[in-house]
Amino acid sequence: MKTIGIVIDDWKLSIFKHHLTEAGYKFTFHKGISFGTLILRVQARFASDIASAVQAADAECASIKNKQTLIRACIRQSKALGAFAFRAQMKKP
């Protein structure tokens, strides 16, 4: 068995935990080198063995990140439209 290190953002931990546990891998997590990161130490025979679990977790994280970006954009747009409607209402005699 080899120990394989994976560095992730700390908010991704629950997603990676789910995918790695579901695939049957044992791992530990440790504080990362920089703020907001973690290091996962996964036990596997080869790095290629965990590739599918890591790719699935990474894809799920990307999906969540894209949804968060879309939600933020919608909030900004609704605030801008709200401010526009408020200004238009103030101009009425």
C-alpha positions in Angstrom: 0.0 0.0 0.0 1.1 3.5 -0.7 0.1 6.8 0.8 -1.2 9.3 -1.8 -1.6 13.0 -0.9 -4.4 15.1 -2.2 -4.6 18.8 -1.4 -8.1 20.3 -1.4 -9.9 23.5 -0.3 -11.3 22.9 3.2 -15.0 23.4 2.0 -14.6 20.3 -0.3 -13.8 17.9 2.6 -17.4 16.5 3.0 -17.6 15.8 -0.7 -14.2 14.1 -0.9 -15.0 12.1 2.2 -18.2 10.8 0.7 -16.6 9.7 -2.6 -13.5 8.2 -1.1 -15.5 6.3 1.6 -18.0 5.1 -0.9 -15.2 3.8 -3.1 -13.8 1.9 0.0 -10.6 3.9 0.6 -9.2 4.7 4.0 -7.8 8.2 4.5 -6.9 10.8 7.1 -7.0 14.6 6.7 -4.5 17.1 8.0 -4.1 20.9 8.0 -2.9 22.2 4.7 0.1 24.3 4.0 -1.9 27.5 3.2 -5.0 28.9 4.9 -8.2 27.2 3.9 -6.6 24.0 2.6 -6.4 20.4 3.8 -4.2 17.4 2.8 -5.9 14.1 2.5 -3.7 11.0 2.9 -5.3 8.1 1.1 -4.1 4.5 1.3 -4.2 2.8 -2.1 -2.0 0.4 -4.2 -1.5 2.9 -7.0 -2.5 6.6 -7.5 -4.5 5.5 -10.6 -6.7 3.4 -8.3 -8.3 6.4 -6.7 -8.5 8.5 -9.9 -12.2 7.8 -10.5 -13.2 8.7 -7.0 -11.2 11.9 -7.0 -12.5 12.9 -10.5 -16.1 12.3 -9.3 -15.5 14.4 -6.1 -13.8 17.1 -8.1 -16.7 17.2 -10.6 -19.3 17.6 -7.8 -17.2 20.4 -6.3 -17.1 22.2 -9.6 -20.8 21.8 -10.0 -21.4 23.3 -6.6 -19.0 26.2 -7.3 -20.8 26.9 -10.6 -24.1 27.0 -8.8 -22.8 29.4 -6.1 -21.4 31.7 -8.8 -24.7 31.7 -10.6 -26.6 32.5 -7.4 -24.2 35.4 -6.6 -24.7 36.8 -10.1 -28.5 36.5 -9.8 -28.4 38.3 -6.4 -26.2 41.1 -7.8 -28.6 41.4 -10.8 -31.7 41.6 -8.6 -30.1 44.2 -6.4 -29.2 46.2 -9.4 -32.7 45.9 -10.8 -34.2 46.8 -7.4 -32.1 49.9 -7.2 -33.1 50.9 -10.8 -36.8 50.4 -10.0 -36.4 52.4 -6.8 -34.7 55.3 -8.7 -37.4 55.2 -11.4 -40.1 55.3 -8.7 -38.5 58.3 -7.0 -38.5 60.3 -10.3 -42.3 60.0 -10.6 -44.0 63.3 -9.8 
